[in-house]
Amino acid sequence: MPNNSIKILFLSTLISGVLISLCANSWMGAWMGLEINLLSFIPLLSSNKNMFSSEASLKYFLIQAIASSTLLFLILLKSNLHEMFYFVKTSTWNNLIMIPLLMKIACAPFHWWLPSVIEGLSWMNCFIILSIQKIAPMMLISYMLINNYFIQFMIITSAVVGAIGGFNQISLRKILSFSSINHIGWMLTAMILGSNLWLVYFIIYSLNIIAIIFLTTMTNLSYITQTFNSLNHKKIVKFTLFTSLLSLGGLPPFLGFFPKWIIIQYLAQNLMIFTSSILIMFSLLTLYYYMRMMYTTLMITNSEIIWISSIYMKNNYSKMIMFTFYILLLGMLVCTLILLMY
């Protein structure tokens, strides 16, 4: 919880902007909610302690302002061209109005701003950009989304860019940003299949992001090389961090595989074989650079042989870490049992 009253004020208005967009009964009301959300988040980005935060906040403001102004222009143009403001399922207006919303959530090929912005932010702001800031635009996208060539191109491009873009990165923030781009492809696919399916995916994705950012904040990690020898005296932290990363990548025993499993099943039932093949193949590439980091840290650069002696800690942080570990490890089992019951 932030101890600064200004941060509490802007966080509350940020959440209220998201709620205004979700509850709006007109597109102008949804645009106003997006603007309140943006103007509340900009003061949270800037910090005197980090010299990169001013540049990142300026980049974020420019991109979001361009997307918001384009969205407003298209809304006004649509309402002026037609006597009644409505969407037809076969109209190209859906695709046009989705473009600024896709830019807001950094969907490829409108993703170029996300890695450079995230690199200059604190971990808390990274969490807000990767999770909370995506809620309102994705809900608005779900109102208009239909299965056509445009959205299939966006899905495949997001999956490819998110997987390949993280290969050469050593920054954990950039790896999470490219992983987010890859997950947007899965969420857009879930929107095509069902209105509630992407919410399940987004909630489990947010749980993984919370676990990873909590652990990296606690251990003050920013780069892969810092994980090689810095966590040897905190074995359970190291295990939980890489369990969270593998869950984010969608390795089957962990919780992150559960929504992907459902989406793959629905894609197979709807005969969308090409899309499912692309998503699975490039999801395996994201798993590759998580596994590469984990293998190097746990096997090659580890300087101790005995693991059990220092695995138990008795403070409050260790209890939270163990709780996170059990959720990510056993959550798949619980969700599977619930799915089988229904």
N, C-alpha and C positions, 0 to 999 in steps of 0.2 A: 504494500500500500504506500503510495507516495506521501511523504511528510510535508510537502509544500502545498499550501492552499491554492496557489495559482494552478498547479498541475491537476489538483482535484477538480477545480472548476472547469478546466479545458477538457479533462477526461469525461466529465458528466455531460458537457455540451457535445462532445464527440459521439458519445453513445446516443444522446438525444437526436442528433442528426441522422444516425443510422435508423433509429426508430421512426423518425418522420418519413424517411424514404420508404420504409417497409409498410407504414400505415397510410400513405398518401393515396387518395382516390383520383388524382390527376397527375399528369406528367410534369406539370409545373411544380406541384407539391413535392414530387420525387426529386426534381432538380434542386429545389430549395434545400431539401434534406442533405443532398450531396454537397452543396455549398457550405452549409453549416458544419458538416463533418470535416470538410477540407480546411476551413478557416479555424477550426478548433485544433486541428492536428499540427498546423504549421508552427505555432508557438511551442509545442511540445518537442519539435525536432531541433530547434536551435538551442545551443548550449555553449556557455563560456569555457567549459572544461575541454571541449573537443573542437579543434580548429577545422575539422572536416564537416562538422554538422551544419555550418552555415551554407556551405556549397551544396550539401545534400538537400537541405530544406529548400534552397532556391530552385534546384533542379526539379524536386518533387512538386513545388508550387507551379512552375511553368508548365510541366506536363499535364498536371491535373486541371490547370486553368484552361489550357488548350482543349482538353477533352470536354470540360464542362461547357465552354463557350460553343463548341461544335454541337454538343447535345442540345443546348438551348436553341441554336440556330435551326437545327433539323426539326425540333418540336414545333417552333413557330412556323416554319415553312410548311410542315405537314398540316397544321391546323388552318393555315391560310389557303392552301390548295384545295382542301376538302371542306365541305360544309359542316361535316361532323367528324370529330377526331377519332378515328378508329383504325384498327389494324386488320388487314386481310391476310389470311395464311399464305397466300400465293404472292403477296406483294414484295417488291424489293425494298420497301421502306423499313421492313424489319431488319434487313441486313445493314442498311445505312445507319439506323439509330443504334444498332448494336456495336458499331465500330468504336465510337468514343467510350462506351461502357467497357468494351474489351481492352481499350487502351488504359483505362483506369485500373484494371486488375492485372495488367502486364501480360496479356495473352500474346503469344507470338503470332505474327511478326511485329507487334507493337510492344515488345518486351525490353527494348534496348536501355531504358532508363532504370530498370529495377536493380541490376547488380551494382551499378555505380552509386545509386542512392543509398542502398543498404550498407555498402562498404563504409560509409562515413557516419553511421548511426550507432546509438547504444543498443544493447540487446533488447531492452524493453520496447523501444521504438521499432526495432526489427519485428518483434512479435506483433505489434499493432498493424504494421504494414502487411505482414504475411497472413494475418487472420481477420482482424476486426474490419479493416478497410476493404476487404473483399465482399463483405456480407451484402451491403446495399446494392452495389452494381450487379452482383451475380443474381440477386433476387429479381432485379429489373430485367436482366437478360433472360431469366427463366420464363418471364411473361410472354416473350416474343419468339423464343427459340423453336425452330422446326428443323427437321432433317433435310438439308439441301447441300449442294456442292460447296457453298461458301463456308458453312459451319464445319463440314468435314475437312476442308482445307485448314481451318483454324485448329481443329483437334490434332490433325497429323503434324502440322507445323509446330505446335506447342510441345507435343511428345518428342519430336526430333530435336528441337532447339534445347529443350530442358535437359535431355539426356546428353547430347554432345557438348553443350556449353560448360558442363561441370567437370569435364575431363582434365583440363589443364589448370584448374583452380587449386590453390592451397589455402585460401581464406574460407573459414567455415561460414561466414555470412554469404559469400558468393555461391557456395555450394548449396546453401539453403534457398537462395533466391532462384537458382536454376532448377532445383528440385520443385519449388513452388510453380514454376512455369510448366514443368512436366505434369504436375498434379492438376493444373487447370485443364489440360486436355482430358484427363479422366473425369473431372467434374462436368465439363461441357457434354461429354458422352453420357454421363448419368442424367443430365437434364433432358436429353433426347428421350431416354428410356422411361423416365418417370419424374414427376415433380418433387417427390420427397426423397428420392434416392440420392441426389446430390447433397441434401442436408446431412444424411447419415455419413457420407464420405467426408464432408467438410468438418463435422464434429470430431470424427476420429483423426483426421489430419490435424486439427487444432490441438487435440490431446497430445499427439506426437510432438508438435512444435513447442507446446508448453513444457514438456519434459526436457527436450533438448536445450531450450533457451534457459530454463531453470538451472540445469547442470553447467552450461557454459558460463552463465553469470556467476554461479557460486565458485567455480574454479578459475574464472578470469581467462578463459580460452578464446583465442581469435583465429589461430592458424593451426593447420594440421601438425606442423612440426612441434608445437607446444605440447601435443598429447603424447609424444614419444616417451619421455621420461618424467613428465611433471606429475603424473597420476599414479606412480608406482606405490606410493604410500596410501593411496585411496583406491583399493581394488574394486570395491562395490560401486564407487562413482564411475570408474572406467567401464565396468561391465554394464551399468545402467545407461551410460551415454551411448555406447555402441549398440546396445539393445534397442534404444530409441531410434538410432539412425537406421538400423536394419528394419525396424517396424515402419519407419517412414518410407523406406524403399519398397516395402511390401513383401518381405520374406515370409513364406507361409506359416510358420508357427506363431507369428506375432500378430498383434491386433491390426496392424496396418494392412494385412492381406485380406481381412474380412470384407471391406467394401469393394476391393478390386475383384474378389471372388464373385460377389453378387453381380457386378457389372459385366464380367466375362460371361457369366451364365446367361444374363439377359441378352448380351450381344450374340451369343450362340443361338439362342431361341429365335432372334429376329434376323438370323442369317447375315449379320454384319461381320463377315469373316475377315475382310481386309482391314477394317478399322481395329478389330480386336487383335489381329496379328501385329500391326504397327505398335499399338499400345503395349502389348506384352513384351515385344522385342526391345523397345527402347526403355521400358521399365527395368528390364534386366541390365541395361547399360548403366542406369542410375545405381542399381545394386552393385555393379562392378566397382565404381569408385568409392562406395561405402565400404565394401569388403576389402579393397586395396588399403584403405586407411586403417581399418580394423586389424588386418593381418600384420601390417607393419608395426602397429603399436603393441599388439598383444604377443607377437611371436618373435620378431627380429630384434627390436630395440628394448625388450623387457630385460631388466638386469637382475631379476630375482627368480628363484625356482619355487619357493614355498608361497602358495596363494592363500591358504586358509588362515594363516596367523593374523593377518591384518584386515580380514574381510568384514569383521564385525565392529561397528562403532556404536556408541551409546548416547549420542546427542540427538537433538530433535531433527537435525538435517538428515541423519542416517535413517530415521524412521520415515521421513518423506521420500527419501530416495528408494527405500525398500518398497514403499507403497506404490511408487511409480513403476518400479521394476515388475511387481506382481501384476499391476494393471496391464502393462504391455505384454507380459508373458502369458497370463492366464485369460486376458480379455477375449482372445480369439476362441478359446474353449467355451466361455460363457455365452458369447454371441452365437456360436454354432448350436449350442444346446437350445437357446431361445428360438433360433430359426427353425430347428427341427421340431420343436413343440408346436409351432404354428403351421 
